[in-house]
């Protein structure tokens, strides 16, 4: 038999088309809860969502930490202007955003090491990794000024220093020893 999508024989796909209108989003319907080859529509929807998340992780820009960096700068400025509720709200956002971005970045490094390290050695994308350094230090400053937590600030500063040293020697060494380098006008951007 010729195979169709998901490895199911074409005859089963034709039978599934008969089932499709009777199955609701939860995978339940008057004719049954499952597709003929074992997946419900709910499974299919989850699979598509997971596939989209996987693609987003694979294509995650190394410069996404600029979100935490810029939010932290605005939060600190709001604190300086005695806009404490705004400063606190932006700090709370950063406390959530930073670990999410860190987890997604680590996931990308382990799940997709080739694109991850290709970005690190790319003249256009490599400098974006340094936003993690700034985000760590700015979140640490927020911890000190808003939450009055010297311990959290010290940990984030130490992480920022480790990232800065590691990225400086990794990214710039790769740029230096890289065989194929872009011309100067294409190799240096505003990200630098």
N, C-alpha and C positions, 0 to 999 in steps of 0.2 A: 504494500500500500504506500502511496505517496504520503509524505508527512507534511502537515501544515504548521501553523503557529503552535508554540509550546510543545512540539513533538507529538501532537495528537494526530491520528489519522484523519484525513479530510472528511471521511464519512461521519466521524464523531463530531467534527466541527459543524457539519450540516445539521446533525441532530441537535447540537447545542443552540443553533440559531432558532430552532423550534422552541427550545426551553427558555430562551432569553427574555421574551416579553413577560413571561409569567413569574420571573424571579425578581424579587425586590432587592434593594441595596444591601440588606442584611444577609442575602444569600438564601432567603426563605421564600417560598411561593407555593402555589397550589399544586404544582407538578413535582415539587421536590426541592431539597435544599442544596443540592450539589450539581456541579457541571458533570457531564458523563465521565471525565477523566479525573475527578476527585477534588476540584477546586470550586469554592463558592465564589459568587461575585464579590463578596466581602474580601475574600483572599486576594482576588484579582485587584481590587482597589488598594489594598494594603501593599501588594507587590509593586504597583505603580508608584505609590507614595514612597516606598523604600527605594525604588530605583531612582526617583527624582532626588531624594536625599543623598543617595550614593553619588550621583552625578554632581550635585552641589558640593559635596566633600572633595571630590576629585578636582573640581575647578575652583576651589576656594582660593581667593587671592591672598597672598601673604601680607598684603597691606590692610587687611580688615581690622587689625588692631588700631588703626587710625580712628575707628569708631570710639573706642575706649579713650584714646588719647584726646580727641577733640571734646568728647563729653566731659572728661575730667578737667580740661582747661576751662570750659564754661562753668562747671561746678565750682571750681576754685575762685573764678572771677565773681560768681554769684555770691559766694561766701564773703569776699572782700567788700561787696556792696550791701552786705547785711540782708541778702535775699536767702535766708536760711532754708525755708521750705524748698525752694528751687535747688539749692545746693545739695540738700539731703536727698531729694528725689533723683537727681542726676547721679549722685553717689550710689544710691541703691541700684539704679540701672547698671552702673559700671560693675558693681559687685556681682551682678548676675551675668553680664555680658562677657567679662574677662574670662571666667572659667569655662564658659561655653565655647568661646573662640579658642582658648588654649586646648580644650578637649578635641575640638574639630581639627585643629592644626596637628595635634599629635596623631589623631586617627588618620589624617591624610598622609602623614609621614610614614606610618606603618602600612596602611592599606595601599597607597599609591606612591612608593618611594621614588620611582623614576620621574614622574612629573614634579614631585616635591623638590627633588634635588636639581632638576632641570630649571625650575623657577629660581632656585637659590643661585645658580650660576648664570642666569640670564641678566644681561645689562639693563633691561627694562624693568624686570620684576624683582631682581635680587635686593635692591635697596628697600623694597617694601617690607622685608623681614625686620628691618630696624624699627618699624612701628611697634613691634612687640617690646622692644627695649623701652621706648618712650612711654608706652601704655603701662608697663610694669611700674616705672618710676612715678608716673603721674597718679596712678591708683594708690601707690604707697604714700604720696603726698596727701591725697584725699583721706586715707586712713589716719594719717597723723593730724591733719587739720580739722576734719569733720568728726571722725570716730574717736580721736584722741588715743589711738592705738600705736604706741611706739613699736611693739613687737611685730605687728602686721606690716608697718612701714619699713622696718628693718629687713624683714624677709623679702618683701617686694623689691627693695633697693638691691639686696644681694642677688636676687634673681635677675634684675636689670643689668647688673655688672657682669654676671656670668653670661647672659645672652649677648651683651655688647662685645665682650672679649671673644666669645665663640663665633658670633656672626662676623665680626670684623676680620678675624683670621680665616674664616671659611669663605665668605663672599669675596673679599678682596684678593685673597690668594687665588681663588678660582678665576677671577677676572684677569689676574696677572698672567697665570700660566695657560689660560685658555688659548687654543690654537687659532680658532676663527673668531676674530673680534670685529664688532661693527665699527664703521667710521665714527669719529668723535661726535659729529652732529646727531647721530642716531644712538650712540652708546650712553650719553649722559643726558638725563632728563631732569625735570623738576623734582622727581622723587629723591634725587641725590641731595 
